[in-house]
Amino acid sequence: MPTAYLAGYPPNLTEPVARLLEQGRLGEALRKKYPEAHAVRTDRALYDYVQDLRGEFLRNAPQPSKIVFDGKLQSVGRALGTHTRVARVQGGKLKTKHEIRIAAVFREAPPEFLRMIVAHELAHLKEAEHDKAFYQLCRRIEPDYHQLEFDLRVYLCHLATGGEGLWPAMSGLRHPA
């Protein structure tokens, strides 16, 4: 099992994942728990989604200048998304720009996973370090943050062992009959 994704989790959580993986049923279990894909498909839709959450939970946080799905981000490096601060001097003042990039693999994921990743990146607008205050803010934005992070890492184990994407583009969207 690709342990990098579940490093630090206790055996009582990782052993059932390993068993499902060995049985070839991990994808099936994830699809049962998270049956639908989110509807955020474009960078513009992602920008609006992130800004809505920022407005609801972090009104006083800095405004990100760029919010995109990034095809170059590899979740293999344990990065689900990135938040960067770029400081530049403009007219004698130091200006800081914030960018949020979400790994493109999550363009096709359940809405719960996207919200968890966005909560994480938004929390970085206020808290730089992964400390207690950071995770409290993540849980304020997404109360099930820790469970969703674990489940998302389980999904990455599925992908890393050759499993196919479980939520192909538009599969979870309901179309009028």
KOLBA-177696 format. One line per 10 residues: for each residue x negated, y, z negated of N, C-alpha, C, O. Coordinates in Angstrom, 3 decimals, always signed. Example, Ala and Ser with C-alpha at 12.3 -4.5 7.8 and 13.67 -1.06 7.14 Angstrom:
2
-13.190:-5.690:-7.800:-12.300:-4.500:-7.800:-13.200:-3.300:-7.800:-14.236:-3.319:-8.465  -12.850:-2.250:-7.080:-13.670:-1.060:-7.140:-12.900:+0.030:-7.870:-13.409:+1.138:-8.039
//
This chain:
177
-0.853:-1.184:+0.000:+0.000:+0.000:+0.000:-0.891:+1.238:+0.000:-1.884:+1.273:-0.727  -0.563:+2.247:+0.793:-1.358:+3.474:+0.808:-1.255:+4.185:-0.543:-0.329:+4.959:-0.784  -2.213:+3.909:-1.403:-2.145:+4.400:-2.772:-2.351:+5.904:-2.890:-1.970:+6.487:-3.906  -2.929:+6.541:-1.906:-3.165:+7.983:-2.001:-1.868:+8.748:-2.242:-1.863:+9.759:-2.945  -0.787:+8.277:-1.673:+0.488:+8.980:-1.813:+1.126:+8.780:-3.180:+1.876:+9.637:-3.648  +0.833:+7.660:-3.818:+1.460:+7.368:-5.107:+0.440:+7.289:-6.244:+0.740:+6.770:-7.320  -0.754:+7.802:-6.002:-1.778:+7.816:-7.044:-1.266:+8.609:-8.237:-0.684:+9.683:-8.084  -1.488:+8.071:-9.409:-1.071:+8.761:-10.616:+0.302:+8.350:-11.122:+0.662:+8.661:-12.257  +1.071:+7.657:-10.296:+2.381:+7.181:-10.750:+2.192:+5.838:-11.461:+1.319:+5.060:-11.077  +2.989:+5.559:-12.482:+2.829:+4.302:-13.230:+3.301:+3.087:-12.422:+4.113:+3.210:-11.505
+2.772:+1.909:-12.785:+3.135:+0.676:-12.070:+4.629:+0.382:-12.045:+5.120:-0.200:-11.079  +5.365:+0.772:-13.089:+6.805:+0.481:-13.087:+7.514:+1.233:-11.959:+8.630:+0.863:-11.593  +6.902:+2.269:-11.403:+7.471:+2.975:-10.248:+6.878:+2.484:-8.936:+7.587:+2.389:-7.934  +5.589:+2.171:-8.930:+4.930:+1.816:-7.670:+5.129:+0.357:-7.268:+5.146:+0.045:-6.077  +5.281:-0.539:-8.239:+5.427:-1.957:-7.907:+6.708:-2.251:-7.115:+6.652:-3.019:-6.155  +7.861:-1.669:-7.480:+9.049:-1.908:-6.633:+8.865:-1.384:-5.200:+9.376:-1.977:-4.250  +8.143:-0.285:-5.054:+7.863:+0.251:-3.717:+7.012:-0.739:-2.940:+7.278:-1.009:-1.769  +5.984:-1.281:-3.593:+5.108:-2.258:-2.936:+5.895:-3.492:-2.504:+5.683:-4.018:-1.412  +6.809:-3.954:-3.368:+7.618:-5.131:-3.005:+8.496:-4.851:-1.785:+8.561:-5.662:-0.862  +9.172:-3.695:-1.787:+10.020:-3.345:-0.632:+9.183:-3.230:+0.643:+9.619:-3.629:+1.723
+7.990:-2.685:+0.505:+7.092:-2.538:+1.653:+6.692:-3.915:+2.187:+6.713:-4.140:+3.397  +6.329:-4.831:+1.295:+5.947:-6.189:+1.694:+7.100:-6.919:+2.383:+6.889:-7.692:+3.319  +8.320:-6.664:+1.907:+9.509:-7.314:+2.470:+9.995:-6.633:+3.748:+10.915:-7.124:+4.402  +9.383:-5.507:+4.103:+9.816:-4.769:+5.284:+11.149:-4.073:+5.089:+11.859:-3.818:+6.062  +11.509:-3.756:+3.833:+12.811:-3.168:+3.545:+12.720:-1.755:+2.972:+13.727:-1.196:+2.537  +11.529:-1.180:+2.971:+11.372:+0.151:+2.378:+12.149:+1.207:+3.167:+12.835:+2.042:+2.577  +12.046:+1.173:+4.474:+12.779:+2.124:+5.314:+14.275:+2.013:+5.108:+14.975:+3.021:+5.011  +14.763:+0.782:+5.042:+16.194:+0.536:+4.821:+16.650:+1.141:+3.482:+17.724:+1.737:+3.407  +15.851:+0.991:+2.445:+16.193:+1.528:+1.120:+16.222:+3.058:+1.150:+17.097:+3.682:+0.549  +15.267:+3.648:+1.846:+15.237:+5.112:+1.951:+16.435:+5.632:+2.741:+17.053:+6.624:+2.353
+16.762:+4.969:+3.843:+17.922:+5.401:+4.650:+19.224:+5.273:+3.872:+20.141:+6.074:+4.052  +19.304:+4.270:+3.010:+20.508:+4.094:+2.197:+20.631:+5.240:+1.187:+21.724:+5.758:+0.961  +19.524:+5.623:+0.594:+19.535:+6.695:-0.409:+19.701:+8.076:+0.234:+20.363:+8.952:-0.323  +19.099:+8.258:+1.401:+19.138:+9.543:+2.119:+19.607:+9.283:+3.546:+18.780:+9.141:+4.446  +20.925:+9.216:+3.772:+21.448:+8.783:+5.069:+21.353:+9.808:+6.199:+21.389:+9.431:+7.371  +21.231:+11.093:+5.872:+21.309:+12.090:+6.937:+20.073:+12.977:+7.001:+19.381:+13.198:+6.007  +19.824:+13.475:+8.204:+18.739:+14.428:+8.433:+19.265:+15.850:+8.215:+20.460:+16.117:+8.345  +18.348:+16.744:+7.884:+18.747:+18.147:+7.762:+18.951:+18.747:+9.147:+18.549:+18.152:+10.147  +19.565:+19.903:+9.209:+19.890:+20.544:+10.483:+18.900:+21.643:+10.863:+19.097:+22.323:+11.870  +17.847:+21.827:+10.083:+16.874:+22.888:+10.340:+15.866:+22.361:+11.363:+14.977:+21.587:+11.010
+15.995:+22.768:+12.613:+15.167:+22.200:+13.684:+14.156:+23.176:+14.276:+13.137:+22.750:+14.819  +14.419:+24.467:+14.182:+13.542:+25.446:+14.810:+12.806:+26.255:+13.754:+13.200:+26.287:+12.588  +11.741:+26.902:+14.177:+11.010:+27.778:+13.266:+11.900:+28.913:+12.779:+11.802:+29.324:+11.623  +12.761:+29.421:+13.642:+13.666:+30.502:+13.243:+14.655:+30.018:+12.174:+14.918:+30.722:+11.199  +15.192:+28.824:+12.364:+16.109:+28.258:+11.375:+15.376:+27.998:+10.058:+15.940:+28.204:+8.983  +14.130:+27.550:+10.136:+13.322:+27.337:+8.931:+13.081:+28.661:+8.215:+13.184:+28.739:+6.991  +12.761:+29.694:+8.978:+12.546:+31.024:+8.409:+13.795:+31.474:+7.640:+13.693:+31.934:+6.502  +14.951:+31.343:+8.253:+16.204:+31.740:+7.605:+16.474:+30.900:+6.354:+16.906:+31.429:+5.330  +16.221:+29.602:+6.440:+16.440:+28.696:+5.318:+15.561:+29.087:+4.125:+16.036:+29.181:+2.993  +14.273:+29.313:+4.400:+13.338:+29.690:+3.339:+13.720:+31.040:+2.745:+13.688:+31.217:+1.527
+14.081:+31.989:+3.600:+14.439:+33.319:+3.108:+15.706:+33.273:+2.256:+15.813:+34.007:+1.273  +16.657:+32.428:+2.615:+17.869:+32.279:+1.803:+17.524:+31.764:+0.405:+18.034:+32.282:-0.589  +16.660:+30.746:+0.325:+16.253:+30.219:-0.979:+15.436:+31.252:-1.758:+15.608:+31.400:-2.968  +14.559:+31.957:-1.070:+13.762:+32.997:-1.725:+14.681:+34.068:-2.291:+14.489:+34.516:-3.422  +15.675:+34.482:-1.520:+16.620:+35.490:-1.976:+17.439:+35.033:-3.174:+17.786:+35.834:-4.042  +17.742:+33.751:-3.217:+18.548:+33.223:-4.315:+17.743:+33.053:-5.605:+18.255:+33.315:-6.693  +16.487:+32.617:-5.489:+15.717:+32.265:-6.678:+14.524:+33.174:-6.967:+14.088:+33.266:-8.114  +13.995:+33.840:-5.955:+12.759:+34.616:-6.134:+12.858:+35.972:-5.447:+12.005:+36.322:-4.632  +13.890:+36.730:-5.772:+14.115:+38.018:-5.098:+12.914:+38.952:-5.175:+12.650:+39.703:-4.236  +12.190:+38.910:-6.278:+11.059:+39.827:-6.458:+9.735:+39.263:-5.956:+8.699:+39.913:-6.092
+9.752:+38.078:-5.385:+8.528:+37.464:-4.863:+8.127:+38.136:-3.558:+8.968:+38.707:-2.864  +6.848:+38.070:-3.226:+6.400:+38.650:-1.954:+7.121:+38.030:-0.756:+7.523:+36.866:-0.777  +7.266:+38.830:+0.266:+7.925:+38.417:+1.505:+6.917:+37.659:+2.385:+5.895:+38.234:+2.761  +7.173:+36.388:+2.721:+6.269:+35.704:+3.653:+6.339:+36.346:+5.039:+7.419:+36.698:+5.513  +5.195:+36.493:+5.676:+5.170:+37.081:+7.011:+5.370:+36.025:+8.091:+5.769:+36.344:+9.211  +5.092:+34.771:+7.753:+5.229:+33.692:+8.739:+5.733:+32.448:+8.018:+5.230:+32.079:+6.957  +6.737:+31.810:+8.616:+7.286:+30.561:+8.091:+7.527:+29.665:+9.300:+8.364:+29.980:+10.146  +6.792:+28.536:+9.391:+6.889:+27.686:+10.575:+6.712:+26.212:+10.224:+6.150:+25.864:+9.185  +7.204:+25.358:+11.116:+6.821:+23.951:+11.120:+5.473:+23.900:+11.822:+5.315:+24.486:+12.894  +4.515:+23.222:+11.249:+3.162:+23.202:+11.791:+2.777:+21.788:+12.210:+2.641:+20.898:+11.371
+2.605:+21.590:+13.505:+2.225:+20.287:+14.039:+0.798:+19.900:+13.714:+0.431:+18.734:+13.857  -0.017:+20.849:+13.280:-1.412:+20.552:+12.957:-1.594:+20.100:+11.514:-2.623:+19.521:+11.165  -0.592:+20.367:+10.672:-0.672:+19.927:+9.275:-0.505:+18.424:+9.235:+0.443:+17.882:+9.804  -1.402:+17.764:+8.578:-1.323:+16.321:+8.444:-0.958:+15.971:+7.018:-1.704:+16.287:+6.091  +0.173:+15.327:+6.829:+0.575:+14.939:+5.484:-0.393:+13.911:+4.913:-0.405:+13.669:+3.706  -1.213:+13.298:+5.786:-2.195:+12.328:+5.324:-3.173:+12.992:+4.356:-3.671:+12.348:+3.432  -3.442:+14.265:+4.567:-4.320:+14.997:+3.665:-3.607:+15.382:+2.387:-4.090:+16.234:+1.641  -2.463:+14.768:+2.123:-1.637:+14.986:+0.944:-0.994:+16.365:+0.944:-0.450:+16.787:-0.076  -1.046:+17.072:+2.065:-0.384:+18.371:+2.158:+0.952:+18.189:+2.851:+1.012:+17.733:+3.993  +2.009:+18.541:+2.168:+3.341:+18.470:+2.753:+3.672:+19.780:+3.445:+4.463:+19.837:+4.386
+3.047:+20.813:+2.950:+3.194:+22.151:+3.482:+2.049:+22.975:+2.921:+1.307:+22.503:+2.060  +1.901:+24.193:+3.396:+0.863:+25.054:+2.832:+1.419:+26.451:+2.633:+2.311:+26.911:+3.346  +0.862:+27.093:+1.648:+1.128:+28.505:+1.407:-0.232:+29.174:+1.427:-1.118:+28.790:+0.663  -0.415:+30.159:+2.279:-1.694:+30.856:+2.320:-1.478:+32.330:+2.079:-0.451:+32.908:+2.434  -2.492:+32.919:+1.457:-2.524:+34.366:+1.260:-3.670:+34.883:+2.108:-4.795:+34.393:+2.012  -3.385:+35.857:+2.924:-4.406:+36.469:+3.758:-4.503:+37.927:+3.332:-3.553:+38.692:+3.496  -5.654:+38.309:+2.786:-5.851:+39.693:+2.332:-6.640:+40.457:+3.391:-7.658:+39.979:+3.891  -6.153:+41.649:+3.723:-6.821:+42.507:+4.712:-6.794:+43.939:+4.202:-5.879:+44.346:+3.486  -7.804:+44.684:+4.582:-7.824:+46.104:+4.251:-7.203:+46.853:+5.417:-7.628:+46.711:+6.563  -6.178:+47.662:+5.105:-5.517:+48.480:+6.119:-5.408:+49.899:+5.579:-4.683:+50.155:+4.618
-6.129:+50.809:+6.202:-6.062:+52.213:+5.803:-6.462:+52.453:+4.367:-5.836:+53.263:+3.684  -7.466:+51.786:+3.899:-7.933:+51.968:+2.539:-7.138:+51.204:+1.494:-7.443:+51.299:+0.305  -6.131:+50.450:+1.905:-5.336:+49.653:+0.968:-5.523:+48.180:+1.277:-5.711:+47.788:+2.429  -5.470:+47.380:+0.240:-5.557:+45.939:+0.402:-4.147:+45.394:+0.593:-3.310:+45.503:-0.303  -3.887:+44.814:+1.747:-2.576:+44.233:+2.061:-2.706:+42.708:+2.043:-3.664:+42.148:+2.576  -1.744:+42.060:+1.432:-1.737:+40.606:+1.380:-0.541:+40.085:+2.163:+0.595:+40.509:+1.947  -0.813:+39.162:+3.071:+0.249:+38.510:+3.830:+0.345:+37.071:+3.348:-0.669:+36.426:+3.081  +1.566:+36.578:+3.239:+1.817:+35.204:+2.810:+2.388:+34.425:+3.985:+3.265:+34.909:+4.701  +1.880:+33.211:+4.176:+2.387:+32.331:+5.229:+2.798:+31.004:+4.608:+2.118:+30.478:+3.727  +3.916:+30.473:+5.077:+4.374:+29.154:+4.649:+4.441:+28.280:+5.897:+5.103:+28.617:+6.878
+3.749:+27.163:+5.837:+3.741:+26.198:+6.940:+4.174:+24.847:+6.394:+3.634:+24.364:+5.399  +5.151:+24.245:+7.054:+5.683:+22.944:+6.659:+5.236:+21.933:+7.716:+5.377:+22.185:+8.913  +4.702:+20.799:+7.284:+4.250:+19.775:+8.223:+5.402:+19.390:+9.159:+6.526:+19.155:+8.715  +5.106:+19.330:+10.450:+6.136:+19.079:+11.466:+6.837:+17.733:+11.282:+7.966:+17.561:+11.742  +6.191:+16.787:+10.622:+6.829:+15.491:+10.392:+8.123:+15.664:+9.591:+9.002:+14.804:+9.656  +8.254:+16.756:+8.841:+9.450:+16.980:+8.033:+10.534:+17.742:+8.769:+11.554:+18.106:+8.184  +10.313:+17.982:+10.056:+11.378:+18.545:+10.901:+12.520:+17.526:+10.999:+13.679:+17.887:+11.200  +12.168:+16.269:+10.854:+13.140:+15.177:+10.910:+13.099:+14.443:+9.575:+12.447:+13.408:+9.435  +13.802:+14.997:+8.611:+13.819:+14.439:+7.257:+15.151:+14.800:+6.610:+15.890:+15.634:+7.132  +15.455:+14.182:+5.488:+16.695:+14.525:+4.789:+16.642:+15.956:+4.235:+15.558:+16.479:+3.979
+17.791:+16.581:+4.052:+17.815:+17.947:+3.522:+17.179:+18.047:+2.137:+16.600:+19.075:+1.786  +17.289:+16.987:+1.361:+16.698:+16.994:+0.019:+15.174:+17.117:+0.086:+14.576:+17.829:-0.720  +14.543:+16.429:+1.042:+13.092:+16.504:+1.176:+12.661:+17.901:+1.593:+11.701:+18.450:+1.053  +13.378:+18.474:+2.560:+13.023:+19.819:+3.018:+13.145:+20.819:+1.878:+12.266:+21.661:+1.690  +14.221:+20.731:+1.123:+14.417:+21.675:+0.011:+13.303:+21.531:-1.033:+12.827:+22.531:-1.571  +12.892:+20.305:-1.317:+11.821:+20.080:-2.285:+10.511:+20.702:-1.801:+9.808:+21.351:-2.576  +10.184:+20.508:-0.533:+8.944:+21.063:+0.017:+9.000:+22.585:+0.003:+8.029:+23.239:-0.376  +10.124:+23.148:+0.411:+10.272:+24.602:+0.428:+10.206:+25.155:-0.995:+9.595:+26.199:-1.222  +10.826:+24.469:-1.951:+10.746:+24.902:-3.350:+9.287:+24.969:-3.798:+8.881:+25.911:-4.478  +8.511:+23.970:-3.416:+7.088:+23.920:-3.768:+6.341:+25.117:-3.185:+5.595:+25.799:-3.887
+6.551:+25.359:-1.906:+5.826:+26.453:-1.252:+6.294:+27.819:-1.754:+5.483:+28.732:-1.902  +7.587:+27.965:-2.018:+8.085:+29.227:-2.572:+7.522:+29.472:-3.968:+7.204:+30.609:-4.317  +7.397:+28.434:-4.756:+6.860:+28.585:-6.111:+5.449:+29.158:-6.061:+5.026:+29.866:-6.975  +4.725:+28.849:-4.991:+3.363:+29.402:-4.843:+3.369:+30.911:-4.625:+2.334:+31.552:-4.803  +4.492:+31.490:-4.249:+4.551:+32.951:-4.123:+4.385:+33.617:-5.483:+3.893:+34.742:-5.569  +4.793:+32.926:-6.546:+4.703:+33.463:-7.908:+3.586:+32.820:-8.722:+2.951:+33.487:-9.539  +3.344:+31.543:-8.508:+2.375:+30.789:-9.310:+1.362:+30.129:-8.379:+1.726:+29.298:-7.547  +0.101:+30.497:-8.521:-0.937:+29.964:-7.634:-1.328:+28.524:-7.981:-1.570:+27.711:-7.088  -1.386:+28.221:-9.249:-1.867:+26.906:-9.696:-0.720:+25.928:-9.894:+0.423:+26.323:-10.123  -1.051:+24.632:-9.802:-0.079:+23.578:-10.083:-0.082:+23.325:-11.596:-0.606:+22.317:-12.070
+0.505:+24.247:-12.327:+0.531:+24.129:-13.777:+1.978:+24.035:-14.258:+2.906:+23.915:-13.457  +2.153:+24.091:-15.578:+3.485:+23.937:-16.154:+4.461:+24.987:-15.623:+5.598:+24.662:-15.279  +4.024:+26.235:-15.558:+4.906:+27.314:-15.066:+5.289:+27.074:-13.614:+6.425:+27.340:-13.220  +4.360:+26.576:-12.820:+4.629:+26.283:-11.411:+5.736:+25.239:-11.286:+6.700:+25.441:-10.548  +5.600:+24.116:-12.010:+6.585:+23.046:-11.891:+7.923:+23.427:-12.517:+8.962:+22.928:-12.083  +7.925:+24.288:-13.515:+9.193:+24.790:-14.050:+9.924:+25.593:-12.979:+11.143:+25.487:-12.841  +9.184:+26.390:-12.229:+9.788:+27.171:-11.152:+10.298:+26.250:-10.042:+11.382:+26.471:-9.502  +9.529:+25.227:-9.704:+9.988:+24.246:-8.704:+11.306:+23.619:-9.136:+12.221:+23.470:-8.325  +11.407:+23.248:-10.419:+12.636:+22.620:-10.930:+13.787:+23.619:-11.018:+14.951:+23.227:-10.944  +13.480:+24.879:-11.174:+14.546:+25.886:-11.173:+15.166:+25.989:-9.777:+16.382:+26.127:-9.640
+14.331:+25.921:-8.755:+14.812:+25.988:-7.369:+15.479:+24.673:-6.973:+16.534:+24.678:-6.339  +14.871:+23.554:-7.343:+15.396:+22.225:-7.015:+15.325:+21.360:-8.275:+14.264:+20.827:-8.598  +16.445:+21.217:-8.990:+16.441:+20.472:-10.254:+15.907:+19.036:-10.151:+15.321:+18.537:-11.111  +16.096:+18.369:-9.017:+15.599:+16.999:-8.832:+14.210:+16.971:-8.201:+13.837:+15.988:-7.560  +13.453:+18.036:-8.379:+12.157:+18.190:-7.717:+11.270:+16.949:-7.866:+10.768:+16.427:-6.871  +11.078:+16.478:-9.086:+10.122:+15.382:-9.302:+10.575:+14.075:-8.660:+9.752:+13.351:-8.101  +11.853:+13.762:-8.728:+12.357:+12.547:-8.080:+12.218:+12.660:-6.566:+11.829:+11.702:-5.899  +12.534:+13.822:-6.034:+12.430:+14.017:-4.579:+10.984:+13.954:-4.111:+10.700:+13.413:-3.042  +10.075:+14.501:-4.898:+8.662:+14.418:-4.521:+8.213:+12.960:-4.483:+7.503:+12.555:-3.563  +8.618:+12.175:-5.468:+8.270:+10.759:-5.478:+8.849:+10.057:-4.252:+8.141:+9.327:-3.558
+10.138:+10.280:-3.987:+10.783:+9.626:-2.847:+10.153:+10.044:-1.525:+10.025:+9.229:-0.612  +9.765:+11.288:-1.421:+9.109:+11.749:-0.200:+7.755:+11.054:-0.035:+7.376:+10.681:+1.075  +7.040:+10.886:-1.132:+5.760:+10.172:-1.069:+5.962:+8.698:-0.710:+5.122:+8.096:-0.041  +7.068:+8.127:-1.151:+7.408:+6.756:-0.762:+7.631:+6.708:+0.751:+7.190:+5.773:+1.419  +8.311:+7.713:+1.279:+8.519:+7.789:+2.731:+7.179:+7.885:+3.468:+7.002:+7.269:+4.520  +6.250:+8.647:+2.922:+4.928:+8.748:+3.552:+4.204:+7.403:+3.527:+3.455:+7.091:+4.453  +4.417:+6.604:+2.482:+3.864:+5.241:+2.450:+4.454:+4.422:+3.595:+3.744:+3.685:+4.278  +5.754:+4.560:+3.789:+6.443:+3.864:+4.887:+5.806:+4.233:+6.229:+5.505:+3.358:+7.041  +5.603:+5.528:+6.453:+5.006:+5.981:+7.716:+3.561:+5.511:+7.858:+3.144:+5.103:+8.941  +2.809:+5.566:+6.781:+1.391:+5.210:+6.824:+1.162:+3.732:+7.111:+0.092:+3.352:+7.587
+2.147:+2.905:+6.829:+2.004:+1.473:+7.098:+2.639:+1.086:+8.428:+2.925:-0.087:+8.671  +2.855:+2.073:+9.281:+3.358:+1.800:+10.620:+4.859:+1.877:+10.765:+5.395:+1.576:+11.831  +5.547:+2.275:+9.711:+6.997:+2.420:+9.806:+7.371:+3.595:+10.695:+6.643:+4.584:+10.784  +8.509:+3.470:+11.347:+8.982:+4.546:+12.227:+9.709:+5.605:+11.424:+10.151:+5.363:+10.301  +9.826:+6.799:+12.026:+10.611:+7.857:+11.404:+12.037:+7.364:+11.181:+12.604:+6.675:+12.028  +12.601:+7.719:+10.050:+13.920:+7.198:+9.693:+15.060:+8.123:+10.069:+16.220:+7.711:+10.095  +14.737:+9.360:+10.356:+15.770:+10.345:+10.659:+15.430:+11.045:+11.970:+15.038:+12.211:+11.963  +15.578:+10.341:+13.100:+15.244:+10.975:+14.376:+16.061:+12.230:+14.600:+17.148:+12.390:+14.045  +15.532:+13.100:+15.405:+16.156:+14.400:+15.671:+17.653:+14.273:+15.886:+18.128:+13.492:+16.710  +18.362:+15.052:+15.131:+19.808:+15.206:+15.257:+20.592:+13.971:+14.833:+21.815:+13.962:+14.974
+19.942:+12.931:+14.321:+20.683:+11.711:+13.992:+21.677:+11.927:+12.860:+22.739:+11.304:+12.831  +21.330:+12.813:+11.927:+22.212:+12.995:+10.788:+23.273:+14.051:+11.003:+24.118:+14.261:+10.133  +23.249:+14.710:+12.123:+24.222:+15.770:+12.353:+25.533:+15.208:+12.888:+25.554:+14.338:+13.758  +26.581:+15.713:+12.360:+27.905:+15.263:+12.812:+28.355:+16.148:+13.985:+28.281:+17.375:+13.925  +28.808:+15.508:+15.014:+29.315:+16.246:+16.174:+30.825:+16.085:+16.226:+31.351:+15.014:+15.922  +31.529:+17.154:+16.613:+32.983:+17.030:+16.724:+33.359:+15.984:+17.757:+32.715:+15.861:+18.799  +34.394:+15.242:+17.460:+34.832:+14.183:+18.390:+35.612:+14.753:+19.539:+36.056:+14.009:+20.414
//
